[in-house]
Amino acid sequence: MNPKISDFGMARIFGDNDTRGKTNRVVGTFGYMSPEYAMDGLFSEKSDVFSFGVIVLEIITGKKNIAFFEADHSLNLLGKAWTLWKEGNGMELMDLTLRASCSSSEVMRYIQMGLLCVQERAIDRPNMSDVVSLLSNQSFALPFPKEPAFLSQQISTDADSSSSRQRHYSQNDLTISQVHGR
């Protein structure tokens, strides 16, 4: 495992002639970080697979994961892709400018591959060599993905069940801050 600079935010910690860097904290761009890295600081080749899956879904949709929200702020891009794919409506994700240049079966395959890469558990994600192999050989059937990490902007009220999520938002429309000297 020879790490490369794969995140533009991380590139800022390197000098012009540096080839290696070391940090004592988790750094990177949220939305592209794997859950095991973002939560526990654990990095592996499956962390790069997660980031790749996010980028695949961003290319298909023409939208950024970190800037995408449903009208009611319940789903991010990964959650929206998962929901539409499960319902068999994955083509609704596709950026309109790509419609004429791609077949629907090809797009659905890429969506499924993206979802395989962003699965919550690293052990469930394919290796990058498997991703390349599956993308270059269209005759291989893709496995069904499990629920992606960071499915929504919702806070889970039941730690044992990822399917029982409930939203908790502040009802405050106004926040007033007062400065007091010591």
N, C-alpha and C positions, 0 to 999 in steps of 0.2 A: 504494500500500500504506500505509494508515493503520492502524497497529497498535492494537489494543484490549487491555484487560486481559482475558485469556482464561484465566487460571490464578489460583486463589485464593491459592496460595503466592506468586505474583508480586505480588499486590495489596498485600501487606504492605510493599513497598518504596516505595509511593506515600503521600504525605501526604494530608490531607483535601481540600485544594484543588488538588492536582497533577493535571494532565491528561497529562503526559508523564513518562517515566522513562528512565534510561540505566543500564545495568549493564556491568561489565567482565568478567563471567563468565556462564556458562550457568546460568540459574535456571529453576525450574519443578518440576513434579511428575513424577517418573519413572513410567513406565507410560502417560503421556499424551504425552510428548515424542517427536517424530519422531526416527528414528535419525540423520539428518544434523545435526539440532540438538544432540541429546544427545552425539554423538561429535565433531563438528567445529565446533559453534557456528554452523552455517549455518541461517538462518531464511528461509522463504518462505511463500507462500500454501499450498503443499502441506504445510507443517508443521501448519497448522490442519486440513487435510483428514485428516491422520493422527489428530489428537486427536478429531475428529468420528467417525471410524470406530471408535475405541476406545469412545466413549460409546454409539454405536449397539449395539455388541456387549454392552456392560454393561446396557443397557436390556432387551435381549432375554433375557439370562441372569439378570438380577437379581443379578449378582455384579460386584465390582470387579476390574479387571485387576490392580491391584497387590496384591490380597489373595487371588487365586485361584491355587491350586496343585493339581495332581494328587496322589494319595496318595504317589507315589514322587518328588514334586517335579520331575518331568521336563517338565511343560507348564504354561505360564501360560494365561490366558484366550484370547489370540490363537492360541496353539498348539493348544489344545483345539478352538476354533472351526474352524480350518483343517483339522485332522484329521477332525473329524466331517463337515464340509461336503464334503471330498474323498471320503469314504466314502459319501456320500448320506444321512447320519444327522444332518443339521443340526437337526432338530426336537428332538433330545435336549438341545440347548442351552437351549431355551426354558424360561423361568421358569413353573412350574406355574400360578401365578396369572393368567397371560396366555392360557392355552390356550383358554378359552371365548370370548375376545374377538377372536381373530385366526384367519385362515385359514392353513393350512400353506404355501400357495404364497406368500402375502404375507410370512410370516416368513422363508422361504427366500430371498426376494428381498432382504429387509433384511439378512440374514446375508451374502449375496453382496456387497451394497453395502458393508457394513462391512468385509469382507475386501478389496474393491477399494481402500478408503481407507487401509488399514494395510499396503499392500504395501511391501516393503523399500526399493525405489528410488523417490524422489520423482517421477521422470519417468513412472513407471508408474501413479501415482495420478491419479484424475480431478481436475479443478478443481471448486471448490464449485458453480459455475454448472452444470456437467455433472451433479453429484450431485443438485441440486435438480430439474433437467430429467428425469433418469432416475427419480427417486422420484415425480414428479408425473405421468409418462406411463408407465403400466404396460405399454403395448404394445411399448415398446422392449426388446429383448433386452439383458441385461447381458453384458459381456465376462467371460471367466473370469479370476479373479484369480490373480496369482502369489503365491509364498510370502510370508507377512507378515514384517515385521521383528520382532525379539525373539521368535522362534518358541517358544523354550523357555528354561529355566534352565540348559541344557547348554552346555558349552564345546566349541567346534569344535576338532577335532584336525587337520583338513585345511582350510587357509584357502581353497583353491580350490573346495571343494565344500560347500555348505550342507546337503546331504543326508547327509553322513557325520559326524554329531555323536555325540560320546561323552561320557558324564558323568564328571566328576571331583569327588568329594566327599572331604572329610577323614574319616578313619576314627576320629578322636579323639572320645571321648565326654566328655572332661574337659580343661579348660584351666586351668592354674594360673599365676597372675600373682604375682610377688614384687616388692615395692617395695624399692629400694635407694637410700639417700641418696648424694649425690655426694661 
